[in-house]
């Protein structure tokens, strides 16, 4: 089989049909760039920034509560629901940053904050997410090691797409175009996963604390919705809130790695190459940073997971210069182009789910 490149701009990165990847070894790359970052002070905490973000979000929630009370029995409540979906996603960004120990000075304090924000406000399981996300950071886009490319409703690998059957096969064949519509269900999916994880038999640290937080969270949010709104409007309110939350979350995380090189499970490569070559930045400056919670600087975030959000832009300049010197491809594109890349990649993977004996000409005339 001839080799294929997932993204032509990646230059020397080569992915074969069998999934192997070859990268030039750069032994001291990460040591050198991390020394510059430390000397520049970009790993210092920025409590003023996170205090400001927390204040803005608190005011946003207060505004939603006031709007909910004032609107009463009105379909304009769906605007409040959409606003809540946005606010919950922004809180999820903060939980993500606390889990990476970007906000507070001590690890335990960050963990407690991440659990409060994740379980108590967003409605996710912090313990489930932390385990999954740690594995992703250690081996982004590596086969059988990165949980973010494991088979789900969406297939990210051709081998998984080829094994699809039934309804999943129908979805996989069209998964690029269905990706964003399916994200409307992701908010509900994250809530279901939280309870399924916490009620499982596997050991979970802080299981009852997380369950208690989730119970309080859903009680505080859902009770007034069903108490003060007509039943149909209440379900519509929750549907809109969950849909906006799911799409916003997925649209913020999807552009970062999907469509970038897939690393074979037995490939040997250095930390710097592994993180840079499998990540994609999204341009846009401060507004993209606010919209995506700093995830637009995915390359820098993967190299320095505990770097506070305000320092990522400066780190980008250092890392990009370093990549140019070492001739390591540094991929950055606009938000809309990144979505196009993701859709195209998923559609190409989905081709593996098609029946190789289907005749496209016969299928066309059969539909006439």
N, C-alpha and C positions, 0 to 999 in steps of 0.2 A: 504494500500500500504506500502511496506517496504521502509525505508529510503535509500537514495543513497548519496554517497560522491563525490563531483566534483573532488577533488584531494586528494588521500589517504594520502599524506604527511601532510595534514592539521590537522591531529589528532582529537582533540575534536570538531572541527567545524562539525556541523551536518546539512545537508539540506534534508528535507523531500520532498516527491513527490509534496506536496501542496506548497512548496516553503518557508516554515518557517525555520528559522535558530536560533540556540541557541549558545550563546557565554558566557563564564564566565565573570562576571562584574569585572573590574579592575579600581576602581574609581580614584586613584591617579597616574596611570601609565604615562599619558601624562604630568601632572604637574611636575613629578620628572624628566623625561627625557628632557623636555624642559628647565628646570633649568640648567641641566648639559650643554646642548647645548649653552645656553646663556652665561654661565660662561666661556665656552671654546672659545667664540668669533666667533662661526661659522655662526652667522647671520650678521656679518659685511660685507659691500659692498666690492667688488673687482674690482674697475674701471680699474686697469691695465690689468686684464684678458680680460674683454669685449672690451677694446681698442685694444688688440692684436687680438681677434677674428674678430672684425670689420675690422681691417687692412687687415687680411688675406683674408676675403671675398671680400673686395674692390679690392684687387689685382687679385682675381679670376675672378671677373666680368670684370676688365680691360683686362685680358688675353683673355677672351671669345670675347670681342669686337674686340680686335686686330686680333684674329684668324678668326672671321667672315669676317672681311675686307680683310685679306690676302688670305683666301681660295676662296672667290668669288663663282662662279657657280660650286660647287663641292659637291658630296654626302658625302664627309668628314665633311660637315657642320653638319651632324647628331651627330658627336662626340661633337661639340660645344653645340648642343641642349641637349644632355645627361648631359654635364657638367653644363649647366644652371639649369636643373632639380635638380641636387644635391645642387647647390648654393642657389636656391630658398628655398629648404627645410631647409638648414642651417640658412637662414634668418628667416624662420618661427620659428625655435627654439629660436632665439634671441627675436622675437616678443612675444613668449610665456613667456620667462623669464622677459621681460619688463612688461608684463601684470601682472605678479606675483610680480612686484616691487623688482626685484633682482638686477637690473643694476644701476639705478640712485638713488639719495638720497631722492627725494620727489615723492609722489604718482602721482600728475598731470604730472610731467615730464616723469615718466615711462609710463603713459597712452598715452601721445603724441608720445613718441618714439614707443610704441607698435602699434599705429595706422599708423604711417609713414611706419614702417617696414611691417606690415600686409597688409594694403591697397595699399600703394605706391609701394612696391617692390614685395611682394608675390602675391597680387591680391585677397586676402580674405577680408571679412568684419570683422573688429575688433569688432564692437558692437555685431554682431551675435555670433562670437566665444566666446567673453568674457562672455556673458549671459549663453551660453551652457556650457562652461567650469567651470564656478562658480557652477552651479548646479551639475556637475559631482563631483567636489571636495567635496562638502557638503555631498553627498550621493553616493559614488562609489558603483556600482553594486547593488543598491537598486531598487527594482521593482517599476515602475511608478514615480521614482524620478530622476534616472540617465539617462540623454538623450542619453548617449553612448550605452545603451543596449535597446533603443527603436527600434521598428520594422522599417526596411529599406529594401533595397534589400537583406541584410543579416538578419536572425533571430537569436537573441541571447537567446531567451527563448522558451521553448517547446510549450507554449500556443500560441505564435506568429507563430511558425513553423506549428502548427496544423491547423491554420486558413489560410495558404497560398493556393492560387488558381491560375490556369492558368500557365503563364510563371514563376511567382514568386515561385510557388510550385515546378516546374521543377528545378529551381535554388536552392531552399532551400534543396531539397533532396540531392544535391551534393555540398552544399555551402562550405564545408571544402576544397575540392579540387579546387573549383572555386574562393576561397577567394583572392589569390594573382593575378590571371588573372583579376578579377574584379577591383582590385586596380589600374590597368592601366587607369581606367576611373575616379578615385577619384579626380585627379587634375582638370579635366574639371568640375566635379560635384561641387567642392568647389568654382570655379569661378561663376557657375550658381547660387548657393545658395547665394553668395554675392549680386548679382544684384537682385535676387528675394526678398531677405530680405530688401534691401534698397528701392525697389520700392513697397513694401507692404504698407498697410494702418496702420499698427501698429506703435506706436510712436518709433522713433529711434533717439537717441541723436547723433548729428553731422552727420546727414544723408547726407547733401549736401557736406560736407567736404570729407566724405568717397567716395561719388560718383565722386567727382572731382579728387580725388587721383586715383581711379580705371581707370577713363577715360585717365588720363595722363599716367598711368602705361601701359595700353594696347596699347595706341598710340605710346609710345616710343619703346615698344618691337615689336609689330606686324608690324608697318609701314615699317621699314627697311627689315624685313623678306620678306614681299610681294613685296617690291619695288626692291630689289636687287637679289632675287632668282626666278627661274621659278616657276609657280603656283604649280605644283605637288611637287616640292622640298620644297616649302614654307609650304604646308600642312603637309608634312612628318616631317619637322623640328619642327613644333608646336606639332605634334602628339607624337614624341619622347620626347620632353621636358615635355609635360603634363603627359605622361606615367611614365617617370622616377620620376617626382615629386610626382605623386600619389602613386606609389609603395613604394618610400622611406618614405613618410609621414606615410602610413599605416603600413609599416614594423617597424617603430619606435614606434608607439603608440599601436599597437595590442598586443604585448607580455605582456603588463603591467597589464591587468585586465582580459582579456578573458580567460575563463577556471578556474577562481578563484570563490569562493563561491558567490552565488546570495543571497542577503538579502531580506527578505520579507518586504513589505512596512510598516507593523506595528511592526516590530521587534524593541526591545529596547536593545541598546548596547552602550558602552562608545566610545569616540572618538578614543582612541588609538587602541582598538580592531578593530573597523570599518575600519580604514585606513590600518593597518598592514595586517589583514586577507584577505582583498580583493585585495591586491597589490602583484605584483611579481617583484623581481629585476632580472636584467640580468648581469651575471658576464662578466669579460673581461678587467677590469681595465681602463686605460686611453684611449685606442683605442675605447672601447665601449662607454665611456663618450663622446668622440669626435663624433663618428658616430651617436649617439642617442641624442645628445644635453643635456646630463644629465638625460634623461628619463630612463636610465638603473638603476638609483637609485630611482625607483618609490616609494618605501616605505618611504624613507626619504623625497622625494619631497612632498608626500601627508601629512606627518606629519608637515613639515616645508616648505610650498609653497614659502615663500619669501627668502629661503636660496640660495645664489649664487652657481652656478655650481661647482666651485673649492672646496667647503667645503663639498660636499655631501659624498665623500669617507670617510672622517673622521667621519662624522655623522653616517655613516653605522656601524662603529665599536661600537659606543655608543649605537645605537638602537638595534643592534644584541645582545650585551651583556645584555641589559635590557630585551629583549625578552627571552633569555635563563633563566634569573633569574625568570621571571614571568611565564615561560613555555608557552609562546605564540609562535605559529609556525611562523617562519620567512622563507619565500619561496624565493629561489634564484636558478636560473638555467642558462645554457648557452643560447646564442641567438638562435642557431639552435634547441635546445630542446624546447625552448619556442614556436617556430613556429610550431613544431610538436604537442605540447599541444594545441595550438590554432586550428590547423586543425582538430585534433581528437575531440575536444570539439564541434566545429561547425558541424562536421559530426554527432555526437551523438544527438545534438539538431535537426539537419535536419531529423533524423529518424521519428520525430513526424509528418512530412509532408507526410509520406508514407501512402498509403491506407491500413488500417488494414485487408482488405479482399483480398489483392493481395497474390497470391500463388507464392512463389519464385521458386518452382519446375516447375510449369506450365509456368511461365514467361521465365525460362531458355529454355525449350523445344520449346516455341513459337518463340524464336529468331533463332532457328536452321533451 
